[in-house]
């Protein structure tokens, strides 16, 4: 999801969760079901999470300052990590506590018919939110599978909504089973078991999302496809012989830092080198519009000086070797042996 994309999935999830939370709380008051209370708190937590995602999205658009010269794009990752914490603390911990309490002190579920009706409405609303998130994700994920999309997406909003909606639908299934078993057996402990299942589910989802956001907060490089585009753009400029090493960093979902050491021919005039670097930067921005921060350092290439195990050297080599090619395609520098 780029900054130009519509936050439709987040807004749809927010509207659905607000309606679901109100409906579930009313049903809890009527039935006294612990599973419905756990699901009510889950929906409130999800609503708060969508608000946090929207706040992070807005704050990330602020202009650079002297103190934050690379901008505020990473704020989307910060707020997304807070979402994972809220989901765990508010959703999982409360649901587990309530479930254990109901198992130790079981209470009968009153008016199970009301609970069934509310759960049916909640499932319909969650399905609408989930369908919206899937449709929005399909525009971004390309041929990637769902697991790969969630793992490698640089924008946190869609993975967050997908995980939350998936957990919500499964959690509603747990609540429905718990209410049915409680009504059939007249044993309120099943209701508590449903609440524990919901809490465990939310804890797992929160852990997965927290791990992904931690990786983005630490800093992830650009995808292999984008790195190939960057290397191709640089090496197509005549004064530049090859990319010696390449480092990329997402400072935000829509902002990419590119730093590379590039080899130039010995004896090349400074004016030609400067013009070549300017041309390479322009080609990079044309090929990868989110590459707003580009630093290219000219150097003379000597294979013995560069460690092939260096991740930056490996990135440049891998990006140069396109799928289906047999060998690197960089231009040969004077005196360089193939």
Order of alpha helices (4+ residues) and beta strands (2+ residues): alpha-alpha-alpha-alpha-alpha-alpha-alpha-alpha-alpha-beta-beta-alpha-beta-alpha
